[in-house]
Amino acid sequence: MPVHPARPPLNPRAAELAAVVERDPRWAAVRSRDAAADGRFVYSVRTTGVYCRPSCPARAARPENIAFHADPSAAEAAGFRPCKRCRPDGVSIAAQQAAIIAALCRHIEASEQAPTLDALAARAGWSPYHLHRVFKAITGLTPRAYAAAQRAGRMRQQLQSGARVTDALYDAGYGSGGHFYAEADRQLGMTPGRYRAGGADSVIRFALGECSLGAILVAQSERGICAITLGDDPDTLLRELQDHFPRARLIGGDRAFETLVARVVGFVEAPRLGLDLPLDVRGTAFQQRVWQALRDIPAGRTASYAEIAERIGAPKAVRAVAQACAANALAVAIPCHRVVRRDGALSGYRWGVERKQALLEREGSAAA
């Protein structure tokens, strides 16, 4: 095996410079080539006379030779020229990719039939493999899943407007009735005919109660618990349920249902006990992936929106993860309260930041 010469020891001045850079949090972004840091700062290299983006793919320079600058103009004022590889004085590669993907999304939305991966790749000027990877990283979905989500959205709009099921099938871009009905059942939680009728003939049992976090509503469809909502006003919680399915048959819970509600309230009070009840979880493919990742967070622990995006294989879809958390209708059962900002600070919560704080403190105390 070839023997590589050891790196010569640094002189005291170089060692001091290296230590200062390594303590700077921006150094971690440079070492990891973090594209998310592009636009926040640039760094220059004394030995080459150039400055770069944090995501520059060039071989990393030694920390003692690096200096950080707020923007390209500051680096150029210090006598450095832009790197020809990452071009820090122009639009970032990440921004270029995001613009291309946004244009492809608009193209998919406007197409009657879902474009093929090859057709989208040709439109972007990329290889199909590269397009598939970048599209999923930015949107959180593959091009095929994104097209399916758009098709499902058109289906809902058609049915809500009163269109016949057959017309909605073809207008939404479905090629076969079997595929339409299989996807409709998963997306709507009921048959297309029932959804078109505003949930008519669907039976949803519900009960209102009180817990330490205020008013609580628990609702159950034929499939399982479809809503656990919290608030200050019980009437508001009931109106939200009525607005969701205006023509469903809402039935107040009987004694047996009250027992189920008591189990849910007990779970809210002590989430570590778990909730061994079937859930009726309705959402898009992306929302389903996010919600499953939330259920994998242990009680007493938290994760950032960025970490959830990483876990579902969509590191750039942080904002979409936050939107999926906000769309969750099953409080505590799908623990969106365990998702925090990257710095650990609490962010918005559908049922109030105070309730989020209380749930986290309760889980933390139980874990301790």
PEQUICOR-V911563 format. One record per residue. PHI is phi in whole degrees, -180 to 180 (none if undefined). PSI is psi in degrees with one decimal (* if undefined). OMEGA is omega in radians with two decimals (* if undefined). Layout:
phi=PHI psi=PSI omega=OMEGA
phi=PHI psi=PSI omega=OMEGA
This chain:
phi=none psi=140.2 omega=3.11
phi=-69 psi=145.2 omega=-3.14
phi=-101 psi=120.5 omega=3.14
phi=-87 psi=134.5 omega=3.13
phi=-65 psi=142.0 omega=3.13
phi=-67 psi=147.4 omega=3.11
phi=-68 psi=128.4 omega=-3.12
phi=-64 psi=146.4 omega=-3.14
phi=-63 psi=146.7 omega=3.14
phi=-79 psi=147.4 omega=3.02
phi=-73 psi=162.7 omega=-3.05
phi=-55 psi=-39.3 omega=-3.12
phi=-67 psi=-44.5 omega=3.13
phi=-65 psi=-38.7 omega=3.12
phi=-64 psi=-38.2 omega=3.12
phi=-66 psi=-42.7 omega=3.12
phi=-64 psi=-42.6 omega=3.14
phi=-62 psi=-41.7 omega=-3.13
phi=-63 psi=-40.0 omega=3.13
phi=-64 psi=-44.4 omega=-3.13
phi=-66 psi=-42.4 omega=-3.09
phi=-67 psi=-23.6 omega=3.08
phi=-81 psi=-16.7 omega=-3.12
phi=-77 psi=128.5 omega=-3.13
phi=-61 psi=-20.7 omega=3.12
phi=-69 psi=-23.6 omega=3.12
phi=-64 psi=-37.7 omega=3.11
phi=-63 psi=-38.1 omega=3.11
phi=-66 psi=-37.8 omega=3.12
phi=-68 psi=-44.8 omega=-3.13
phi=-62 psi=-36.9 omega=-3.12
phi=-90 psi=-0.6 omega=-3.11
phi=53 psi=50.5 omega=-3.05
phi=-75 psi=108.6 omega=-3.14
phi=-66 psi=-24.2 omega=3.13
phi=-65 psi=-19.8 omega=3.14
phi=-88 psi=-9.1 omega=3.11
phi=-60 psi=134.7 omega=-3.12
phi=95 psi=-18.5 omega=3.13
phi=-85 psi=-32.5 omega=3.13
phi=-166 psi=170.1 omega=2.97
phi=-129 psi=165.0 omega=3.09
phi=-131 psi=147.3 omega=-3.14
phi=-111 psi=157.2 omega=-3.14
phi=-122 psi=117.1 omega=-3.05
phi=-62 psi=-36.4 omega=-3.04
phi=-74 psi=-21.1 omega=-3.13
phi=-110 psi=-20.2 omega=-3.14
phi=78 psi=14.9 omega=-3.14
phi=-115 psi=163.9 omega=3.00
phi=-124 psi=153.6 omega=-2.97
phi=-136 psi=166.6 omega=2.94
phi=-77 psi=159.0 omega=3.04
phi=-59 psi=-30.1 omega=-3.09
phi=-89 psi=8.3 omega=-3.08
phi=-54 psi=129.0 omega=-3.10
phi=-78 psi=-4.0 omega=-3.14
phi=-65 psi=159.5 omega=3.13
phi=-58 psi=132.3 omega=-3.08
phi=-65 psi=138.0 omega=3.09
phi=-82 psi=163.0 omega=3.08
phi=-69 psi=144.3 omega=-3.06
phi=-61 psi=-30.5 omega=-3.13
phi=-69 psi=-14.0 omega=-3.13
phi=-101 psi=5.8 omega=-3.03
phi=-107 psi=145.3 omega=2.98
phi=-137 psi=147.5 omega=-3.12
phi=-103 psi=147.1 omega=-3.14
phi=-136 psi=148.8 omega=-3.08
phi=-66 psi=-35.7 omega=-3.11
phi=-159 psi=173.4 omega=-3.12
phi=-58 psi=-37.4 omega=-3.12
phi=-63 psi=-36.5 omega=3.12
phi=-68 psi=-38.7 omega=3.12
phi=-67 psi=-40.8 omega=-3.14
phi=-70 psi=-33.5 omega=3.09
phi=-65 psi=-27.0 omega=3.11
phi=-85 psi=0.9 omega=3.05
phi=99 psi=12.3 omega=-3.12
phi=-101 psi=151.9 omega=3.13
phi=-109 psi=154.7 omega=-3.09
phi=-69 psi=143.0 omega=3.08
phi=-66 psi=134.8 omega=-3.13
phi=-79 psi=-11.4 omega=-3.12
phi=-88 psi=-48.9 omega=-3.12
phi=-98 psi=-10.1 omega=3.09
phi=46 psi=67.3 omega=-3.07
phi=-69 psi=-11.5 omega=-3.14
phi=-92 psi=3.9 omega=3.13
phi=-119 psi=-166.3 omega=3.11
phi=-71 psi=134.2 omega=-3.09
phi=-68 psi=156.1 omega=3.10
phi=-61 psi=-39.5 omega=3.13
phi=-61 psi=-41.8 omega=3.13
phi=-67 psi=-38.2 omega=3.10
phi=-63 psi=-44.8 omega=3.14
phi=-64 psi=-42.4 omega=-3.14
phi=-62 psi=-38.8 omega=3.13
phi=-66 psi=-41.0 omega=3.13
phi=-65 psi=-44.4 omega=-3.14
phi=-65 psi=-39.0 omega=3.11
phi=-61 psi=-41.3 omega=3.11
phi=-65 psi=-38.7 omega=3.11
phi=-66 psi=-37.8 omega=3.09
phi=-61 psi=-43.1 omega=3.10
phi=-63 psi=-36.3 omega=3.12
phi=-66 psi=-43.1 omega=3.12
phi=-63 psi=-42.6 omega=-3.11
phi=-64 psi=-32.6 omega=-3.09
phi=-87 psi=-8.9 omega=-3.08
phi=-86 psi=137.0 omega=3.11
phi=-70 psi=-38.1 omega=3.08
phi=-114 psi=144.7 omega=-3.11
phi=-62 psi=123.7 omega=3.10
phi=-64 psi=148.7 omega=3.11
phi=-74 psi=162.1 omega=3.12
phi=-61 psi=-40.2 omega=3.13
phi=-64 psi=-40.2 omega=3.14
phi=-66 psi=-41.1 omega=3.11
phi=-66 psi=-39.8 omega=3.13
phi=-63 psi=-42.0 omega=3.12
phi=-64 psi=-37.8 omega=3.14
phi=-66 psi=-36.3 omega=-3.14
phi=-84 psi=-18.6 omega=-3.07
phi=79 psi=24.5 omega=3.14
phi=-118 psi=170.1 omega=3.00
phi=-77 psi=153.7 omega=3.11
phi=-57 psi=-39.2 omega=-3.14
phi=-64 psi=-45.6 omega=-3.12
phi=-65 psi=-42.6 omega=3.13
phi=-61 psi=-46.6 omega=-3.12
phi=-58 psi=-44.5 omega=-3.10
phi=-67 psi=-47.4 omega=-3.09
phi=-70 psi=-40.0 omega=3.14
phi=-60 psi=-45.0 omega=-3.14
phi=-68 psi=-36.8 omega=-3.13
phi=-64 psi=-35.2 omega=-3.06
phi=-87 psi=-43.1 omega=-3.06
phi=-96 psi=-18.9 omega=-3.06
phi=86 psi=-2.9 omega=-3.14
phi=-131 psi=155.5 omega=2.98
phi=-75 psi=160.9 omega=3.08
phi=-55 psi=-38.7 omega=3.14
phi=-65 psi=-43.9 omega=3.13
phi=-67 psi=-35.8 omega=3.11
phi=-65 psi=-42.9 omega=3.11
phi=-63 psi=-39.4 omega=3.12
phi=-64 psi=-39.1 omega=3.12
phi=-65 psi=-39.9 omega=3.10
phi=-65 psi=-40.3 omega=3.12
phi=-64 psi=-41.7 omega=3.10
phi=-64 psi=-37.0 omega=3.10
phi=-64 psi=-42.1 omega=3.09
phi=-64 psi=-37.1 omega=3.10
phi=-60 psi=-46.8 omega=-3.14
phi=-62 psi=-42.8 omega=-3.13
phi=-62 psi=-42.7 omega=-3.14
phi=-63 psi=-44.8 omega=-3.11
phi=-68 psi=-39.5 omega=3.14
phi=-67 psi=-28.2 omega=3.14
phi=-81 psi=-4.4 omega=3.09
phi=97 psi=7.7 omega=3.14
phi=-65 psi=150.5 omega=3.06
phi=-64 psi=151.5 omega=-3.11
phi=-59 psi=-41.7 omega=3.14
phi=-62 psi=-42.2 omega=3.12
phi=-66 psi=-41.0 omega=3.13
phi=-63 psi=-34.6 omega=-3.14
phi=-58 psi=-52.5 omega=-3.05
phi=-81 psi=-35.0 omega=3.13
phi=-65 psi=-30.6 omega=3.14
phi=-79 psi=-11.5 omega=3.09
phi=100 psi=15.1 omega=3.10
phi=-80 psi=136.9 omega=-3.12
phi=-90 psi=-17.6 omega=-3.11
phi=-146 psi=148.8 omega=-3.14
phi=-66 psi=-35.0 omega=-3.13
phi=-62 psi=-45.1 omega=3.12
phi=-65 psi=-39.7 omega=-3.14
phi=-61 psi=-49.1 omega=-3.07
phi=-70 psi=-35.7 omega=3.11
phi=-64 psi=-44.1 omega=-3.12
phi=-73 psi=-37.2 omega=-3.13
phi=-62 psi=-42.7 omega=-3.13
phi=-62 psi=-39.1 omega=-3.13
phi=-73 psi=-39.1 omega=-3.08
phi=-79 psi=-36.1 omega=-3.03
phi=-97 psi=-22.8 omega=-3.09
phi=78 psi=11.0 omega=3.13
phi=-165 psi=176.0 omega=3.14
phi=-70 psi=153.8 omega=3.10
phi=-57 psi=-36.7 omega=3.13
phi=-61 psi=-42.5 omega=3.11
phi=-66 psi=-41.4 omega=-3.12
phi=-64 psi=-41.8 omega=3.13
phi=-59 psi=-35.3 omega=-3.13
phi=-86 psi=15.1 omega=3.11
phi=72 psi=27.3 omega=-3.14
phi=86 psi=15.4 omega=3.14
phi=-59 psi=142.0 omega=-3.14
phi=73 psi=-5.1 omega=3.02
phi=-82 psi=136.8 omega=-3.11
phi=-106 psi=123.4 omega=3.09
phi=-125 psi=116.3 omega=3.09
phi=-89 psi=144.3 omega=-3.10
phi=-147 psi=161.9 omega=3.04
phi=-153 psi=145.1 omega=3.08
phi=-108 psi=145.0 omega=3.13
phi=-155 psi=-169.0 omega=3.12
phi=-127 psi=144.8 omega=3.03
phi=-141 psi=-177.5 omega=-3.10
phi=-66 psi=-15.6 omega=3.14
phi=-98 psi=4.7 omega=3.13
phi=115 psi=-149.9 omega=3.13
phi=-74 psi=147.8 omega=3.13
phi=-138 psi=137.1 omega=3.05
phi=-118 psi=132.7 omega=3.07
phi=-122 psi=128.1 omega=3.13
phi=-128 psi=147.1 omega=-3.10
phi=-136 psi=129.0 omega=3.04
phi=-95 psi=-172.3 omega=3.08
phi=-63 psi=-22.5 omega=-3.06
phi=-91 psi=-28.8 omega=-3.09
phi=157 psi=-168.3 omega=3.14
phi=-68 psi=122.1 omega=-3.08
phi=-109 psi=-8.8 omega=3.11
phi=-157 psi=134.2 omega=2.92
phi=-134 psi=105.3 omega=-3.07
phi=-122 psi=150.6 omega=-3.09
phi=-123 psi=152.8 omega=3.11
phi=-179 psi=-172.1 omega=3.12
phi=-98 psi=-25.7 omega=-3.03
phi=-121 psi=114.4 omega=3.14
phi=-58 psi=-37.0 omega=-3.13
phi=-63 psi=-37.2 omega=3.12
phi=-65 psi=-40.3 omega=3.12
phi=-63 psi=-39.9 omega=-3.14
phi=-69 psi=-39.4 omega=3.11
phi=-63 psi=-37.5 omega=3.11
phi=-62 psi=-40.6 omega=3.11
phi=-66 psi=-42.0 omega=3.12
phi=-64 psi=-38.4 omega=3.14
phi=-66 psi=-29.9 omega=-3.10
phi=-68 psi=-43.9 omega=3.10
phi=-133 psi=84.8 omega=-3.00
phi=-63 psi=-21.8 omega=-3.09
phi=-114 psi=9.6 omega=3.06
phi=-73 psi=155.9 omega=3.09
phi=-87 psi=106.7 omega=3.12
phi=-92 psi=121.4 omega=-3.07
phi=-120 psi=126.9 omega=3.08
phi=-63 psi=141.3 omega=-3.05
phi=-67 psi=145.2 omega=3.06
phi=-89 psi=-168.3 omega=-3.08
phi=-62 psi=-39.8 omega=3.14
phi=-65 psi=-39.1 omega=3.13
phi=-69 psi=-34.8 omega=3.10
phi=-61 psi=-33.9 omega=3.08
phi=-65 psi=-41.2 omega=3.09
phi=-63 psi=-42.9 omega=3.12
phi=-61 psi=-39.2 omega=3.12
phi=-61 psi=-35.8 omega=3.09
phi=-66 psi=-40.1 omega=3.13
phi=-66 psi=-43.5 omega=3.12
phi=-62 psi=-41.9 omega=3.09
phi=-61 psi=-36.0 omega=3.10
phi=-67 psi=-41.0 omega=3.11
phi=-63 psi=-38.5 omega=-3.14
phi=-72 psi=-31.6 omega=-3.12
phi=-140 psi=77.8 omega=-3.05
phi=-59 psi=-24.6 omega=-3.10
phi=-67 psi=-15.7 omega=3.12
phi=-71 psi=-23.1 omega=-3.12
phi=83 psi=161.5 omega=-3.13
phi=-128 psi=99.2 omega=-3.08
phi=-91 psi=64.5 omega=3.13
phi=-135 psi=147.6 omega=3.12
phi=-67 psi=140.2 omega=3.13
phi=-113 psi=141.3 omega=3.03
phi=-102 psi=91.2 omega=-3.03
phi=-100 psi=117.0 omega=-3.10
phi=-118 psi=129.8 omega=3.13
phi=180 psi=176.3 omega=3.11
phi=-72 psi=170.2 omega=3.14
phi=-59 psi=-41.0 omega=-3.14
phi=-67 psi=-44.8 omega=3.12
phi=-60 psi=-40.0 omega=3.13
phi=-61 psi=-41.0 omega=3.13
phi=-66 psi=-41.7 omega=3.13
phi=-64 psi=-46.9 omega=-3.08
phi=-64 psi=-35.7 omega=3.09
phi=-66 psi=-39.0 omega=3.10
phi=-64 psi=-35.3 omega=3.11
phi=-66 psi=-39.9 omega=-3.12
phi=-68 psi=-16.5 omega=3.11
phi=-85 psi=-7.5 omega=3.11
phi=-79 psi=121.7 omega=-3.12
phi=-67 psi=150.5 omega=3.04
phi=-60 psi=137.4 omega=-3.10
phi=92 psi=-4.4 omega=3.13
phi=-119 psi=161.0 omega=3.06
phi=-132 psi=165.3 omega=3.06
phi=-143 psi=152.0 omega=3.11
phi=-86 psi=163.0 omega=3.08
phi=-59 psi=-38.1 omega=3.13
phi=-65 psi=-38.5 omega=3.13
phi=-66 psi=-38.9 omega=3.10
phi=-64 psi=-41.4 omega=3.11
phi=-61 psi=-39.5 omega=3.09
phi=-64 psi=-43.0 omega=-3.06
phi=-65 psi=-31.0 omega=-3.14
phi=-94 psi=8.3 omega=3.08
phi=78 psi=23.1 omega=3.13
phi=-134 psi=68.9 omega=-3.00
phi=-61 psi=-21.3 omega=-3.12
phi=-94 psi=-2.5 omega=-3.05
phi=-96 psi=42.5 omega=-3.08
phi=-64 psi=-43.1 omega=-3.13
phi=-65 psi=-38.9 omega=3.12
phi=-66 psi=-34.3 omega=3.08
phi=-63 psi=-43.7 omega=3.13
phi=-62 psi=-38.8 omega=3.13
phi=-67 psi=-37.4 omega=3.10
phi=-65 psi=-38.7 omega=3.09
phi=-62 psi=-41.2 omega=-3.12
phi=-69 psi=-24.4 omega=-3.12
phi=-86 psi=-5.4 omega=-3.11
phi=-65 psi=129.8 omega=-3.14
phi=-107 psi=5.6 omega=-3.09
phi=-119 psi=82.1 omega=-3.10
phi=-57 psi=137.8 omega=3.07
phi=70 psi=-44.4 omega=3.10
phi=-61 psi=-41.6 omega=2.92
phi=-109 psi=99.0 omega=-2.87
phi=-78 psi=69.9 omega=3.09
phi=-68 psi=-13.6 omega=3.10
phi=-69 psi=-15.7 omega=-3.14
phi=-86 psi=4.9 omega=3.12
phi=-102 psi=127.5 omega=-3.08
phi=-129 psi=176.6 omega=3.08
phi=-73 psi=166.7 omega=-3.10
phi=-58 psi=-34.2 omega=-3.13
phi=-86 psi=5.5 omega=3.13
phi=90 psi=-6.8 omega=-3.13
phi=-73 psi=149.3 omega=3.10
phi=-75 psi=142.7 omega=3.07
phi=-116 psi=-166.5 omega=-3.09
phi=-60 psi=153.3 omega=3.13
phi=-143 psi=133.0 omega=-3.05
phi=-54 psi=-33.3 omega=-3.08
phi=-108 psi=20.2 omega=3.05
phi=101 psi=133.6 omega=-3.10
phi=-63 psi=-31.5 omega=3.13
phi=-63 psi=-40.2 omega=3.10
phi=-67 psi=-37.4 omega=3.10
phi=-61 psi=-45.1 omega=3.12
phi=-60 psi=-44.2 omega=-3.12
phi=-64 psi=-41.6 omega=3.14
phi=-64 psi=-43.4 omega=-3.13
phi=-66 psi=-41.7 omega=3.11
phi=-64 psi=-40.7 omega=-3.14
phi=-63 psi=-45.3 omega=-3.13
phi=-68 psi=-37.1 omega=3.12
phi=-66 psi=-40.9 omega=3.12
phi=-65 psi=-40.3 omega=3.13
phi=-66 psi=-37.6 omega=3.13
phi=-67 psi=-37.1 omega=3.13
phi=-68 psi=* omega=*
